[in-house]
């Protein structure tokens, strides 16, 4: 018997949401509704330096104004809470412990800038992308296994050699990425005591019984990495649907750091959600 559909929307409260976020979250809601399932709102507020309570509150308010609806979340509660990642650190530490004990991860004193310089590559534009971690920097197998806590150091997942990660995306079809060619050893825990994105979403999606993850297609490589984590932790992965990204008139994708027009600004300017959803730009790329 097929398990019930459970989707999720998971904004990171580092700024106000823009129309690109709204479209991806709207797609997630529609897919949950079409499947007769549930949609979960999760506040991914792990980064204490960048995440702000006012942005968490505005995400809920702005998405409600836009017409998005969910059945579980920090404003509604539910059986799989808490729904703020900053309150779920015990689960992340348990996953770190499992990965460490099984030899999948190791402590690393190299920064992202160190990796970029070693690869002679420019700084990655997206959080999901980074230069390949040099294999000669890897410590021996078992290094760090005696650690009792993550401590003030980065921890990386040791990507298997000569491994291809395949998955079938609900929109894009078959996808494949080669380990150590398309991506290398990646962060699972940061030296400031925060689990990295890859680990946190795997742990939470599994714990909340998410059956399908809907997110932007800029996170395809993240999906390949996360599938390795699901395997290492003995967890069943969800399905994936990677939505196209909205771009501005110059062809640049909408992003918080580019100060893209926010839902809050659109609302203040008198725009109505149904009008925004009927625009040509809203539908572009959805049938690719």
N, C-alpha and C positions, 0 to 999 in steps of 0.2 A: 504494500500500500504506500502510495506516494505521500511524504510528509506535507503538512500544510505550508503554504507559501508564507515566508516571513522576509520582508525586505527592510531596508533601513536607509535613512538619510543621516549623514554624520558631518555636519559643518564644524570647521575649526574656528573658534572665536578670536581671530586675530585682526578682524576688521569687519566692516559691513558687507553683507552679501550683495552680489551683483546679479544681473540677468542670466549669466551663464550658470551660476549656482542654481537659480530658480528653475531653469529648464531641466537640468539634470535631476533635481529633486522632484520636479513634476513628472518626469518619465518614471522615476522610481515609484511614485504614488500610483500612476496609471497602471504600471505592471502589477503592483500589489492588488489593485482593485480588479483588474481583468482576471487575476488568478483567484479572486475571492479570498485573498489573504490579508495579512496585517502589515502595517508599516511602523517602524520603530524610529524614533528620533533619539540620536545619541550625540551628546555634546563632547567633542574631542578636544578637551581643554587641558591637555597634558603639559604644555610648555608654559611654565610660570612667568617667563619673561615676556612672552608675546600674547598670550591669551588673557582677555580681560572680561570681567563679569558683565560689563555693559554690552559687549559684543554677543555674549551668550544670550542675554535677554532680547537684544534686537533681532537676533536670528529667528527666534520663536515668533516675535511680534511681526516681523516683516514677511515671513513665510505664511503665517496665518492670514495676513492681509492679502497675499498673493493668491490664496485659495488652497494651499497645501493642508493636508489633514493627516494625522497619524493617530495610532491607537495606544502607543506606549511612549513614554519620554519623561524628561525631568519635570514637565508641567502636568503630567497625567499619572506618573508612577506606573507600576505594573510588576509582574512576577519575575522579571529578569534584571531588575535594577541593582545598584544605582545606575542611572543613565548619564552620568558625567564621568568621563574617564579618570579625572583627578581623584575620584573616590573609589577606584577599582585597583589600587596599587598592589593589594595582596595577590590578586590573580596574576598580575604581570610578574611579580617576584617568583611565584610558583612555576611559571613557565620558564623564566630565566634559569631557575634551579634545575629543571628537567633537562633543558638544553645543555647546560654546563655539565651535569652528571653523565650525559650520554656522549659527550665529546664533540658536540656540534658547534660550539662557540668558543672563542678565546679572547682574553683581554688584549687591547691594542692601544698603544700610546700615540698612534698617528692620527692627525686631524684630517678633515676633509681637504683642507688646503695642501697638506703634505701629499695626499694622494694625487691631487690635481697637478702639483708641480712635478711629481715623479712620472706622471703619464704625459707630461708636456701638453696638457689639454686645458682649454679655457674653463673657467668656473661654470659648473652646470647651471642651466637656466631653470630647470624644473627640480623640485624636491625629489622626484622619483628617479632622476638621472644623476649619474656621477661617473667619473673616470674609473676604469678597472683597477681594483686594488692589486698592487704588484704581488705576484706569487712568492717572490723571494723574501717578502716581508713576513710571510706566515711563520708562526712559531711551530715547534714540534707538536705532533698530536698529543693531546692530554694536557697541554699547557693551560694552567688556570683552573684545573679541575678541583684543586684543594681550596679554592676561594670560598669563603662563607657568605659573602655578599658581593654585589657588583662593585662596590667601592667607587672611588672618584676616577674612573677610567672607562674608556669606551670598550664595548664588547662587540665582536663581529661574528657573523655566521660563516662557517667555512663551506664555501660552495663546492659541490662535488666536481671532480674532473670529468671531462668528456661526457657531459650529461646534457640532454636536451629536454626542456620543459615544454610539454604540449598541453594545450587546453582549447576547448571549443567555446568561443564567445557567442552569446545569443544574438549579437548584431553583426559582428565581423566574421564569424565563422572560425575555422581552424587557425590557431596562432601557435607559434613556436619560437623559443629563445634558447640560445646556446650558452651554457654556463661558461664563464671565463672568457667569453667572446662578447656577448651582449651585456653581461653584467658580471661583477666579481663579488668577493666577500663583502657583505653589507652589514651595516650597523643594526644591532638589535637592542642595544642599551647604551645610553649616552653618559658621559662622565659627570654630567650635572645631576645624575640620579633619576633621569626620566627614561622610560622605555621608548625606543624608536618607533616610528609610525608602523613599520612592517610588523613588528611583534605585537603592538597594542591592538591593531585592528584584527589580526588573526585570533588572538585570545578572546576579544570581545565578540567578534562575529560567531565564533564557535560557542561561547557561553550563552549568547542570546539566541542561538539556534537559527541564525540567518540562513535562508535557503538560496538567496540570490543577492549579489552585490551589484548595484547600479552605480557607476561613477564615470568620470571622464576618461577618454581614450589616452590621455597623457599618462595614465597610471598602468599601462599594459605591462611594462617591465616589473612594476611593483607586484602585479598579479603572479608573474613567474617566480619572483622571490618568495612571495607568501605561500605559494603552493609547496615550496621546499620546507617552509616552516610547518605547514599543516602535516606534512609527511613526517617530519622529525618529531613532532609532538603527538603523533598518532591520532590526529583529528581528521574528520571528514570535511573536505572543502565544500563551499557553496558553489553555485553556478555564478557566472559573471556576464554582465552586459555593460559594455563600454560605450558611452554616449559620445557623439561628436562634440567638439568644443565650439562655442560661439566666438566669433571674431569681430573686431571693429572694422570700420571702413578702410583702414590701412592694412588689414589682414592680420593684425596682431590679436592673439586670443585674449579674451577678457580675463583679468586677474586683479586681485586686490592690490598688489604692488604697483600695477600700472594705473591705479586710481580710476578704474573703470566705473562707469556710472552705476551707482548702487540702487537697490530696490527702494531704499529710503529716499533718495533724491528723486527717483521716478515718481514715487507717491506724492512727494511735496510739490512736484511740478504739475500734478493733476492727471497723471496717466492712470488708466484703469487696467487691472490685471488681464481682463478678457481682451482688451485691445492689444496689449503687448503680446499675448499668445496667438493672436491672429496675424501678426506681422510676418512678412516673407522670411526675415532673418531667423525668426523663431523656429521655422520648419527646416531651414537649410541643413543638409547633411544627415537628416534623420533616416533617409531611405538609402544611404550609401551601402 
